[in-house]
Amino acid sequence: MGLKPLTTRQLSKNNLRSNPFRTVCLVMVVSVLSFTMFGGAVLSQSLKNGLDSLKNRLGADLAVVPLEHESQYEGIILSGEPSRFYFDRSMEQQIKEIQGVEEVSPQLYLSTLSAACCSVPVQVIGFDPDSDFVIKPWITKVYGRKLETGQLIAGSDIVINDSKTLKFFNDTYPVAAQLEKTSTGMDYSIYANMDTMRMLLEGAKKTGMNLSVDVYGTDIDHSISTVLVKLKKGYDVDTVTTNIRRQVSGIGIVKSKNVFLSAANQISVLITFVNTIAYALWIIAVFVLAVMFTVIMNGRKKEFALLRSLGAARVKLCKIVLTESLMISILGGVLGAFLASLVVFPFSTYIGESLHLPYLLPDVISSIRLLVGNLVLAIATGPVAAIYSAGKVSRTETCVLIREGE
Amino acid sequence: MAIELKEVTKEYARKNGLFKAVNEVNLSLDKGDFINIIGRSGSGKSTLLNMVAGLLTPTSGVVEIDGSNIFSMKDQEASAFRNSKIGYVPQGSSALSSLNVLDNVRIPFHLWNRGKNSVEPARLRLKQTGISHLSDVYPKHLSGGELKRVAIARALINNPDYLIADEPTGDLDAETTLEIMKLLKEIAENGTGIIMVTHELEVLDFGSRTFLMDKGKLQMYI
């Protein structure tokens, strides 16, 4: 019946409804913009978060590994690819005595199997609680007590059953806690102390699996995979690396800053690309909408002339044009952000894996901030693009509008 | 109280100098008066009408409506003044396609704050113009005569003192023309002053006076 007062908003709404194709086209332009901007913002933020997480979790300045196993070590850190490599434990003591080394801590790596004996094929990282300076701080955050022998700590992406246990080599181990998500390979790893590692090896032997942690013909007590090194204050990474290479042979050295810088460089390129696309699209969207609004307003001269002849002030015409553009922007902005949410949040794991980079979604508050920022920008797009048309329509002499509208 | 035009001139710049579309026109319209203006195309009729309606600023001269010079007012004030004092019936079809008949008639009521109830006055004007049964219909389903009635009902919703009609019977058949002219005469008899521009000599008898516009000059038509 149309009994509502014919306010500016109501007139604008009626106009948009009466031209569904035109309205849908305009809404689509804004929604594509909103989709790209919000999706891009979440992607960029996730990569930044992943990088920060990687930086925090690397912990050690250097990792000493057996010769030619540097890339495998990086694979474990970045993507949790199961891997095994060993050298003699005496290396730990040799490295500790080198000038510039503050602390060392050994780690032992095992890979479980994709077989009936094991819940999941993962990297198991054994650490020495007495010397460790890397893993314990994370564990303390989620499990305030001492990790007992036989207990495991699981990375955030390890699927654990209801009884909070994992089965490896037919033995069941309780999971004391699960770490927070880091977006690195650590999310796909299991952590245990050296005694628990020994239990795992025993289990493997019993089930007939040959894990052979004895490259030097020794047993677990004499084999390690990595020696993590923390430098003394004032010592340079490159100098200490040279010192280690001079005094210890048959080793490879991975500098944490190189792992970080490599990821940081890739992420920086990607973020620059995403941001460039988003800003370029914003400029294009404003331009496209400005052209569309100008064409549309030219086609509506008769309508504006009529309103003016009925007593509408110039500012009223301006308000009608801007209200319509605002409504279009709100619809497009919300639609685009909603569609982007359907992609970036549910498929974050897939996106992270596809990029082969640390990828950590922003928390709820940060996501809401990004959403609000994106909506403000998307919603402003329509009125910004329509300002010229609105001004032109309201400035034109009414009799010219009448003449041109006929 | 009336519309008074004193020495009103409108000039346009052309290649070969200034062109006077309206040249020193004097005219007075009282409430209840019904004036016809005839003339050839391009004689300045519509320009004059637009100045009377406050839509076009004269180059010189004064247009006073009930003692107020609309062109000395700011746009907001002038628009509100026009909205309350003048009903305007444009040439041709002038309904907004996005609104039904009732809402088209209600528009002038809501352009300025007059409270919320525009439905009753709109229905009254629809009844007066004989199109009550069309209130929910959209313009694309109306005939030319019906559209003209919608324009007249819309022009009357704010109870204006003056009605300005630009060829209200143009492109209508004889029967519909007669009905529209009877309606306009009735409106004038109820106290609304009307200025109507027309090309049709057969409708002149409905007005009280007729003027001829020729090359921008207005003169009485005998």
Interface residues (C-beta under 8 A of the other chain):
Chain A: M1 G2 L3 P5 L6 T7 L11 N14 N15 R17 S18 N19 K302 E303 A305 L306 L307 R308 S309 L310 G311 A312 A313 R314 V315 K316 E397 T398 C399 I402 E406
Chain B: S46 T47 N50 A53 L55 L56 D75 Q76 S79 A80 R82 N83 S84 I86 Y88 P90 Q91 G92 S94 L96 S97 S98 L99 N100 L102 D103 R106 I107 P108 F109 H110 L111 W112 K116 S118 V119 D136 R154 N158
